[in-house]
Amino acid sequence: MNSNTSTNGNKSVLLGLLKLMRPKQWTKNIFVFAPLMFTGLFFDVVAISQTLIAFALFSLAASATYVVNDLQDIEQDRKHPIKSKKRPLASGQVTPSQAKALLIGLYAILLIGFVFQPMVMAVIVAYLLLNVAYSFYLKHQPVLDIFTIAIGFVLRVYAGAVAISVPLSSWMFVTTLCLALYLAAIKRRQELLLTDQEGRAVLQKYTVSLMDRYAEMAATGALMFYSLFVMNARPEMVITIPFVLFGLYRYWYVSEVLDEGESPTDALFADKQLLMTVVGWIGVCIWALWPAGGQ
């Protein structure tokens, strides 16, 4: 009886540690593949392998930042209606000491990454430092918190460019920044509605209407810069613009009407139309760039 209890307890802790790493959130690291796709190098075996390694390293780095953030946010998460039940630390499924041991293990694995991709790891170190600053200071600063989240996505794209030794396109940089600002603004908006300004201290300095205006500005910028990029640099991809426009509209609908926008990843997997739009956009991009990749 005691043996079964101990075994079940160990399984619960292991599952909690896995949840603490948030593998579902690794979907965000798909941004690492953007340079590979838009340069048409998806036929290049070396480029693909280097991008996959960069994706794996960034996923581990992202997990490390989630652990640091959750350790710092235990009390706030306990006040959150959803996080208090789903976050392993806030719910008590994992202890702080166990989380710290996991964090040390993740950092140790990342050190090995310097052997395979030292330049990518330099970008990842910048990402880790940025997120430490976010966890302890920047997340409490209005506007800076949103831009910090957005810069994290830009660094993902930059890591993908470094992995295959291509320059990061200015168009890709500004489009990614605007799209990430849009997602971050929607995230804060939903947090305001769900927690009534009690989940994060910074929420007390925001309003829903302000977040709506931020999201509108960022979405407009993302669509405009993406369209200009496509029409000027990749005219064969004009057909992808309707996918981007529909995706922005659909995500806003999912957020405002279905209340699923606090986590972009959860919203993506919860809504079939949104998921199909992303898959369709990727498929059309590959089709449009196929001749360039096959040369």
C-alpha positions in Angstrom: 0.0 0.0 0.0 2.8 2.4 1.0 4.8 1.3 -2.1 1.8 2.1 -4.4 1.4 5.5 -2.7 5.1 6.3 -3.2 5.0 5.2 -6.8 1.9 7.3 -7.5 3.6 10.2 -5.8 6.7 9.9 -7.9 4.6 9.7 -11.1 2.7 12.8 -10.0 6.0 14.7 -9.5 7.4 13.6 -12.8 4.2 14.7 -14.6 4.4 17.9 -12.7 8.0 18.5 -13.8 7.0 17.8 -17.4 4.1 20.2 -17.1 6.5 22.8 -15.6 8.5 22.6 -18.8 5.4 23.3 -20.8 6.2 21.2 -23.9 2.9 22.4 -25.5 4.4 25.9 -25.5 7.3 24.8 -27.6 4.9 25.5 -30.5 6.0 29.1 -30.2 9.5 28.1 -31.2 8.3 27.3 -34.7 9.3 30.9 -35.3 12.9 29.5 -35.5 11.9 27.8 -38.8 10.9 31.1 -40.5 14.3 31.9 -42.0 14.6 28.4 -43.3 11.2 28.7 -45.1 11.5 32.2 -46.5 15.0 31.6 -47.9 13.7 28.5 -49.7 16.3 26.3 -48.0 13.9 23.6 -46.9 15.5 21.2 -49.4 18.9 21.6 -47.8 19.6 18.8 -45.4 22.3 20.6 -43.5 20.1 23.7 -43.1 17.2 21.6 -41.9 19.3 19.7 -39.4 20.8 23.0 -38.0 17.4 24.5 -37.7 16.1 21.4 -35.8 19.0 21.6 -33.4 18.3 25.4 -32.9 14.6 24.5 -32.3 15.5 21.9 -29.7 17.9 24.2 -27.9 15.4 27.1 -27.9 12.7 24.8 -26.5 14.9 23.8 -23.6 15.8 27.5 -23.0 12.1 28.4 -23.1 11.4 25.6 -20.5 14.1 27.1 -18.3 12.5 30.5 -18.5 9.1 29.0 -17.6 10.5 27.4 -14.5 12.2 30.7 -13.4 9.0 32.6 -14.1 6.8 30.1 -12.2 9.1 30.1 -9.2 8.9 33.9 -9.1 5.1 33.9 -9.7 3.9 31.3 -7.3 1.8 33.6 -5.1 0.4 35.5 -8.1 -0.5 32.3 -9.9 -2.3 31.0 -6.8 -4.7 34.0 -7.2 -5.3 33.2 -10.9 -8.5 31.1 -11.6 -6.8 28.9 -14.1 -3.1 29.0 -13.3 -3.8 28.1 -9.6 -5.1 24.7 -10.8 -2.9 24.1 -13.9 0.5 25.3 -12.8 2.4 22.6 -10.9 4.0 25.0 -8.4 0.9 27.0 -7.8 -1.2 23.8 -7.3 1.5 22.2 -5.0 2.1 19.3 -7.4 5.8 20.2 -7.5 7.9 21.8 -4.7 10.2 24.8 -5.3 13.3 22.6 -4.5 12.2 20.1 -7.2 11.7 22.9 -9.7 15.1 24.3 -8.9 16.7 20.9 -9.5 15.0 20.7 -12.9 16.2 24.2 -13.7 19.9 23.2 -13.0 19.4 20.2 -15.3 18.1 22.3 -18.1 21.0 24.8 -17.8 23.5 21.9 -17.8 22.0 20.5 -21.1 22.1 23.9 -22.7 25.8 24.2 -21.9 26.3 21.2 -24.2 24.7 23.3 -27.0 27.8 25.4 -27.3 29.5 22.4 -28.8 27.0 22.1 -31.6 25.9 25.7 -32.3 27.9 28.3 -30.4 26.4 31.3 -32.3 22.8 30.1 -31.7 23.6 29.6 -28.1 24.8 33.2 -27.9 21.3 34.3 -29.0 19.8 31.9 -26.5 21.9 33.3 -23.7 20.6 36.8 -24.6 17.1 35.3 -24.5 17.7 33.7 -21.1 19.1 37.0 -19.7 16.2 38.9 -21.1 13.7 36.6 -19.5 15.5 36.7 -16.1 15.2 40.5 -16.3 11.5 40.0 -17.3 10.8 37.6 -14.4 12.3 39.9 -11.7 11.7 43.4 -13.1 10.4 44.0 -16.6 7.1 42.2 -16.2 6.2 44.8 -13.6 6.8 47.7 -16.0 3.9 48.7 -18.2 4.6 48.6 -22.0 8.1 47.2 -21.3 6.6 43.9 -20.3 4.8 43.6 -23.6 7.8 44.5 -25.7 9.9 42.0 -23.7 7.6 39.2 -24.7 7.7 40.4 -28.3 11.5 40.6 -28.4 11.6 36.9 -27.3 9.8 36.0 -30.5 12.2 38.1 -32.6 15.1 36.4 -31.0 13.6 33.0 -32.0 13.6 34.2 -35.6 17.1 35.6 -35.3 18.3 32.2 -33.9 16.8 30.5 -36.9 18.7 32.9 -39.2 22.0 32.4 -37.3 21.6 28.6 -37.4 21.6 28.6 -41.3 24.0 31.5 -41.6 21.7 33.9 -43.4 21.1 37.6 -42.5 17.8 38.4 -40.7 15.5 40.2 -43.1 14.4 43.7 -42.0 10.9 42.8 -43.2 10.9 39.6 -41.2 12.2 41.5 -38.1 9.5 44.2 -38.1 6.7 41.8 -39.1 7.6 39.4 -36.3 7.8 42.2 -33.8 4.4 43.5 -34.7 2.8 40.1 -34.7 4.3 39.3 -31.3 3.1 42.7 -29.9 -0.4 41.8 -31.1 -0.3 38.4 -29.3 1.1 40.0 -26.2 -1.5 42.7 -26.1 -4.3 40.2 -26.5 -2.8 38.1 -23.7 -2.8 41.0 -21.3 -6.3 41.9 -22.4 -7.6 38.5 -21.5 -5.7 38.5 -18.2 -7.4 41.7 -17.3 -10.8 40.2 -18.0 -10.2 36.9 -16.2 -8.4 38.1 -13.1 -9.8 41.6 -12.6 -6.3 43.1 -12.2 -5.4 40.7 -9.3 -3.2 38.2 -11.2 -0.3 40.5 -12.1 0.7 43.8 -10.5 1.3 45.3 -13.9 -2.4 44.7 -14.8 -3.4 47.5 -12.5 -1.7 49.9 -14.8 -3.6 48.7 -17.9 -7.1 48.9 -19.2 -9.0 46.7 -21.6 -9.6 49.6 -24.0 -5.9 50.4 -24.0 -5.0 46.8 -24.8 -7.5 46.8 -27.6 -5.8 49.9 -29.1 -2.4 48.3 -28.7 -3.6 45.1 -30.4 -5.2 47.0 -33.3 -2.1 49.0 -33.9 0.1 45.9 -33.8 -2.2 43.8 -36.0 -2.3 46.6 -38.6 1.5 46.8 -38.6 1.9 43.1 -38.9 -0.4 42.9 -41.9 1.0 46.0 -43.6 4.7 45.0 -43.2 4.0 41.4 -44.2 2.1 42.5 -47.3 4.9 44.9 -48.3 7.5 42.2 -47.7 5.6 39.7 -49.9 4.8 42.2 -52.7 8.3 43.6 -52.9 10.5 40.6 -52.0 8.4 37.5 -52.6 5.6 38.3 -55.0 5.0 34.6 -55.5 3.6 34.6 -51.9 0.8 37.1 -52.5 -1.6 34.3 -52.1 -0.6 33.9 -48.5 -1.9 37.4 -47.5 -5.5 36.3 -47.1 -4.4 33.5 -44.7 -2.6 36.1 -42.6 -5.6 38.4 -42.6 -8.1 35.7 -41.8 -5.8 34.4 -39.0 -5.7 37.8 -37.4 -9.4 38.2 -37.6 -10.0 34.6 -36.3 -7.6 34.9 -33.4 -9.4 38.1 -32.3 -12.7 36.3 -32.5 -11.4 33.4 -30.5 -10.1 35.7 -27.9 -13.0 38.1 -27.5 -15.9 35.8 -28.0 -14.6 32.4 -26.9 -12.2 33.8 -24.2 -9.3 31.7 -25.4 -6.7 34.4 -26.0 -4.7 34.3 -22.8 -2.5 31.6 -24.2 -1.8 31.8 -28.0 -0.9 28.1 -28.0 -4.1 27.0 -26.2 -6.1 29.2 -28.6 -4.4 27.7 -31.6 -5.1 24.1 -30.6 -8.6 24.9 -29.3 -9.9 26.4 -32.5 -9.9 24.2 -35.6 -10.3 27.1 -38.0 -7.3 28.9 -36.6 -5.2 25.7 -36.7 -6.3 25.0 -40.3 -5.4 28.6 -41.2 -1.8 28.2 -39.8 -1.4 24.8 -41.5 -2.8 26.2 -44.7 -0.5 29.2 -44.6 2.6 26.9 -44.1 1.5 24.7 -47.0 0.9 27.5 -49.4 4.3 29.1 -48.4 6.1 25.9 -49.2 4.2 25.5 -52.5 4.9 29.1 -53.5 8.6 28.9 -52.6 9.1 25.4 -54.0 10.8 26.4 -57.3 13.3 28.5 -55.2 14.0 25.6 -53.0 14.4 23.2 -55.9 17.0 25.2 -57.7 
